[in-house]
């Protein structure tokens, strides 16, 4: 008689086999790709401890040691934590700054896979003419694509100049082209021998992709990277000559940022399509240098106790990839963010590969804190009725300043005020929450020269309160994450207006002004 002839035994075995194949809650046995959106799961279903994530979120909420605009934690392809600090959201486009470079290097890999570029060892002079290039010598003639991708071209240009100004970004329409200007920089090292970080090298890579493909890097990305991954809401600025800005100025949402990390976590595959070759993924995240820095092709590498790699940009923008934990962690920053700390704490919550027992109490607290950060409750308005009655609706003329503001005033209306800003041909009325809740304007400030505020008319979120004496403090945030501004209007003995922008707030430099206002 056969081993499983007993009907009861057969039923039990089949039932057990069926249960083994049945997916746990929050997971699926079918192939899943987040092209049209990420699926969510509880942390425990993905082997993560909600209590550890709760500790991380409490630190973010306090803003004392770490802070962020948004934090996204993805494990096994499922979002286990998605939180944003008001007024930001993880589905809104955000400035990536230099984290855009990792998208750019991926495009270079795709162009190589397609045969449009011969390889990383191809000379850049196969794409650019040497004729008329300044400071040409044998070292410059030896520059290859790989040297641009590893910031080791030897071109003597480090980027930032006077505080916030980058010389390349200040070149005007009637000046030299960005690409030609960068090619003309003098050499300081043999290619491949020294690391010198600059946006200019990324701009040359963008130009090479454009020359090789016949499309701008943005158009090439839309066809070969963004569309397959379901990234649709994209802004990527170009230089005055129409070359996509390879060093930054890419605006996509944190949820779309995570897709690049997930693509690399899956070795360049996406929903049955090889977007970029596994060989490129491996090369891009291989340390090019024998010593510091730990750097690949526009990816920063983590080679210590928690190995992985990341796309990182100014102000705390980051896409961290943690292969051993099968995780992607995305942070959009607020110039006080400590991305490395967030990466380590998020990874420490991954305590098992298999699901953990449910922890409904911690999950409930976690969700409540997420809600509190994204939708803070209003507080009681603190007012100064006599002073508000004197200044409400009044306008003040301003002396010359870097923002070219010519007039300013406040109107108080219950639980909010309206900040009136006058600029040349561009008056703005910006609602300001007085109850600790941001109000969002329909329109924003004009763009600045340089690279601080590269997009015009980005909606502003504002909240304000009375400070010491007769000072009214307004906190302004643009919703693309480019700038945070603190505006102080001191009405003692007339009006003194002080503006400090994110550089000053982060103590990285001085940008802003202090001027007097004269009542009209």
Secondary structure, 3 states (H helix, E strand, C coil): CCCCCCHHHHHHHHHHHHHHHCCCCCCCCCCCCHHHCCEECCCHHHCECHHHHHHHHHHHHHCCCCCCCEEEEEECCEEEEEEECCCCCCCCEEECHHHHHHHHHHHHHHHHHCCCCCCCCCEHHHCCCCCCCCCCCHHHHCCEHHHHHCCCCCECCCCECCCCCEHHHHCCCCCCCHHHHHHCCCECCCCCCCCCCCHHHHHHHHHHHHHHHCCCHHHHHHHHHHHHHCCCCCEECECCCCCECCCCCEEEEHHHHHHHHHHHHCCCEECCEECCCHHHHHHHCCCCCCCCCCECCCCEEECCCCCEEEEEECCCEEEEEEHHHCEEEEEECCCCCCHHHHHHHHHHCECCCCCCCCCHHHHHHHHHHHHHHHCCCCCCCCCCHHHHHHHCCCEEEECCCCCCEEEEEEEEECCEEEEEEEECCCCEEEEEECCCCCEECCCCCCCCCCCCCCCCCCCEEEEEEECCCCEEEEEEEECCCCCEEEEEEECCCCEEEEEECHHHHCCCCCCEEEEEEEEC
